[in-house]
Amino acid sequence: MTGRPPKFKTAEDMQEAIDAYFDRCDTDGIPYTLGELAYGIGLSRQGMLEYSRKDAFSDLIKRARERVGAQYERMLVSGKGSTVGLIFTLKNGFGWKDRDDNDLQLNVSRVVYLPSKAPVGGALGYKQGVSDAEYREVDNTNSGGSAEENE
């Protein structure tokens, strides 16, 4: 058994069907969808996905998908349609993501031991028994000089 013959033999045939789908939507004033795009060109969504894996058709389908996504973006920024629905579709169908601009990086460059007169244990967890000289030495190790140079 050989299977079903391909719906589109050439990229030009598919482009004609894609153009007809978009023209029909524009004429009727209906929004584009990926499901309707597949149906409108005579394929299932799975069939369209399979064609997108073929070199001759991949760019056509990518551009058609981008056109559908661009319409959703226009609808979102113009306030047409359900904002939540449009965002859902853009996230799940077109790779949109929520982004958090807070990029927190914490770098700890030195540990400072307080002098032995500091409270033992205390709320900040001071180390017990470090002399003033040791404190200055530890404090200056990361500042580029010795304790004597920095006094």
DAHUQUI-V138310 format. One record per residue. N is the residue number from 1. PHI is phi as a letter, one per 20 degrees, with the letter a starting at -180 (* if undefined). PSI is psi in radians with two decimals (NA if undefined). D_CENTER is the distance of its C-alpha to the mean C-alpha in Angstrom with 2 decimals. Layout:
BEGIN
n:N phi:PHI psi:PSI d_center:D_CENTER
n:N phi:PHI psi:PSI d_center:D_CENTER
END
This chain:
BEGIN
n:1 phi:* psi:2.26 d_center:43.85
n:2 phi:e psi:-0.30 d_center:41.68
n:3 phi:n psi:3.12 d_center:39.15
n:4 phi:f psi:2.44 d_center:38.22
n:5 phi:f psi:2.66 d_center:38.27
n:6 phi:f psi:2.52 d_center:35.03
n:7 phi:f psi:-0.73 d_center:34.47
n:8 phi:d psi:2.16 d_center:33.62
n:9 phi:e psi:-0.51 d_center:35.62
n:10 phi:c psi:2.79 d_center:34.12
n:11 phi:f psi:-0.56 d_center:30.97
n:12 phi:f psi:-0.68 d_center:33.24
n:13 phi:f psi:-0.76 d_center:34.19
n:14 phi:f psi:-0.71 d_center:30.62
n:15 phi:f psi:-0.70 d_center:29.88
n:16 phi:f psi:-0.75 d_center:32.93
n:17 phi:f psi:-0.69 d_center:31.76
n:18 phi:f psi:-0.80 d_center:28.27
n:19 phi:f psi:-0.71 d_center:30.00
n:20 phi:f psi:-0.69 d_center:32.44
n:21 phi:f psi:-0.89 d_center:29.75
n:22 phi:f psi:-0.69 d_center:28.08
n:23 phi:f psi:-0.74 d_center:31.59
n:24 phi:f psi:-0.79 d_center:32.63
n:25 phi:f psi:-0.78 d_center:29.69
n:26 phi:f psi:-0.73 d_center:30.34
n:27 phi:f psi:-0.74 d_center:34.07
n:28 phi:e psi:-0.14 d_center:33.74
n:29 phi:m psi:0.55 d_center:31.12
n:30 phi:d psi:2.57 d_center:28.74
n:31 phi:f psi:2.67 d_center:24.95
n:32 phi:f psi:2.58 d_center:23.35
n:33 phi:b psi:2.71 d_center:21.73
n:34 phi:f psi:-0.68 d_center:20.72
n:35 phi:f psi:-0.77 d_center:23.46
n:36 phi:f psi:-0.59 d_center:25.99
n:37 phi:f psi:-0.86 d_center:25.08
n:38 phi:g psi:-0.86 d_center:25.84
n:39 phi:f psi:-0.73 d_center:28.94
n:40 phi:f psi:-0.45 d_center:30.01
n:41 phi:d psi:0.14 d_center:30.20
n:42 phi:n psi:0.39 d_center:31.97
n:43 phi:c psi:2.87 d_center:29.36
n:44 phi:e psi:2.94 d_center:27.59
n:45 phi:f psi:-0.69 d_center:23.80
n:46 phi:f psi:-0.71 d_center:24.47
n:47 phi:f psi:-0.71 d_center:26.82
n:48 phi:f psi:-0.68 d_center:24.33
n:49 phi:f psi:-0.73 d_center:21.86
n:50 phi:f psi:-0.70 d_center:24.82
n:51 phi:f psi:-0.60 d_center:25.71
n:52 phi:f psi:-0.29 d_center:22.23
n:53 phi:e psi:-0.13 d_center:22.99
n:54 phi:e psi:2.28 d_center:26.15
n:55 phi:g psi:-0.72 d_center:26.12
n:56 phi:f psi:-0.40 d_center:28.33
n:57 phi:d psi:-0.23 d_center:26.13
n:58 phi:f psi:-0.75 d_center:22.51
n:59 phi:f psi:-0.65 d_center:22.15
n:60 phi:f psi:-0.83 d_center:23.91
n:61 phi:f psi:-0.65 d_center:21.69
n:62 phi:f psi:-0.80 d_center:18.48
n:63 phi:f psi:-0.68 d_center:20.02
n:64 phi:f psi:-0.75 d_center:21.19
n:65 phi:f psi:-0.74 d_center:17.82
n:66 phi:f psi:-0.62 d_center:16.45
n:67 phi:f psi:-0.72 d_center:19.55
n:68 phi:f psi:-0.83 d_center:18.99
n:69 phi:f psi:-0.68 d_center:15.43
n:70 phi:f psi:-0.65 d_center:16.97
n:71 phi:f psi:-0.70 d_center:19.67
n:72 phi:f psi:-0.71 d_center:17.45
n:73 phi:f psi:-0.78 d_center:15.91
n:74 phi:f psi:-0.74 d_center:19.56
n:75 phi:f psi:-0.68 d_center:20.71
n:76 phi:f psi:-0.86 d_center:18.22
n:77 phi:f psi:-0.40 d_center:19.22
n:78 phi:e psi:-0.07 d_center:22.83
n:79 phi:m psi:0.27 d_center:23.09
n:80 phi:e psi:2.36 d_center:24.22
n:81 phi:n psi:3.13 d_center:23.50
n:82 phi:f psi:2.04 d_center:22.04
n:83 phi:g psi:-0.82 d_center:19.15
n:84 phi:f psi:-0.76 d_center:18.04
n:85 phi:f psi:-0.73 d_center:18.54
n:86 phi:f psi:-0.76 d_center:16.70
n:87 phi:f psi:-0.75 d_center:13.56
n:88 phi:g psi:-0.83 d_center:14.00
n:89 phi:f psi:-0.73 d_center:14.46
n:90 phi:f psi:-0.64 d_center:11.55
n:91 phi:f psi:-0.80 d_center:9.17
n:92 phi:e psi:-0.40 d_center:11.44
n:93 phi:d psi:-0.29 d_center:12.69
n:94 phi:c psi:0.25 d_center:10.44
n:95 phi:m psi:0.19 d_center:6.84
n:96 phi:f psi:2.61 d_center:6.07
n:97 phi:c psi:2.63 d_center:4.49
n:98 phi:f psi:2.46 d_center:6.97
n:99 phi:c psi:2.38 d_center:6.94
n:100 phi:d psi:2.01 d_center:10.13
n:101 phi:f psi:-0.09 d_center:11.93
n:102 phi:e psi:1.81 d_center:14.51
n:103 phi:d psi:1.68 d_center:14.48
n:104 phi:e psi:2.18 d_center:17.73
n:105 phi:c psi:2.22 d_center:19.67
n:106 phi:d psi:2.06 d_center:23.11
n:107 phi:d psi:2.13 d_center:25.68
n:108 phi:d psi:2.04 d_center:29.15
n:109 phi:d psi:-0.33 d_center:31.64
n:110 phi:b psi:2.74 d_center:34.96
n:111 phi:d psi:2.30 d_center:36.87
n:112 phi:d psi:2.16 d_center:39.84
n:113 phi:e psi:2.28 d_center:42.80
n:114 phi:e psi:2.78 d_center:44.96
n:115 phi:g psi:2.81 d_center:48.77
n:116 phi:f psi:-0.29 d_center:50.86
n:117 phi:f psi:-0.12 d_center:52.01
n:118 phi:f psi:2.70 d_center:48.61
n:119 phi:g psi:2.49 d_center:48.50
n:120 phi:e psi:2.25 d_center:48.24
n:121 phi:m psi:-1.03 d_center:45.14
n:122 phi:k psi:3.11 d_center:44.40
n:123 phi:f psi:-0.49 d_center:41.26
n:124 phi:e psi:-0.01 d_center:39.42
n:125 phi:m psi:0.81 d_center:40.79
n:126 phi:f psi:2.58 d_center:42.94
n:127 phi:e psi:2.33 d_center:44.46
n:128 phi:e psi:2.51 d_center:48.17
n:129 phi:n psi:0.38 d_center:50.81
n:130 phi:e psi:2.20 d_center:49.24
n:131 phi:f psi:2.91 d_center:51.85
n:132 phi:f psi:-0.68 d_center:51.39
n:133 phi:f psi:-0.76 d_center:51.78
n:134 phi:f psi:-0.66 d_center:49.08
n:135 phi:g psi:-0.85 d_center:46.81
n:136 phi:f psi:-0.67 d_center:47.35
n:137 phi:f psi:-0.80 d_center:46.86
n:138 phi:f psi:-0.72 d_center:43.52
n:139 phi:f psi:-0.61 d_center:42.42
n:140 phi:e psi:-0.15 d_center:43.34
n:141 phi:f psi:-0.58 d_center:41.90
n:142 phi:e psi:0.02 d_center:38.54
n:143 phi:e psi:0.06 d_center:40.05
n:144 phi:n psi:-0.05 d_center:41.58
n:145 phi:c psi:2.98 d_center:45.21
n:146 phi:e psi:2.99 d_center:47.69
n:147 phi:f psi:-0.65 d_center:49.07
n:148 phi:f psi:-0.70 d_center:52.26
n:149 phi:f psi:-0.53 d_center:50.58
n:150 phi:e psi:0.06 d_center:48.52
n:151 phi:e psi:NA d_center:51.42
END
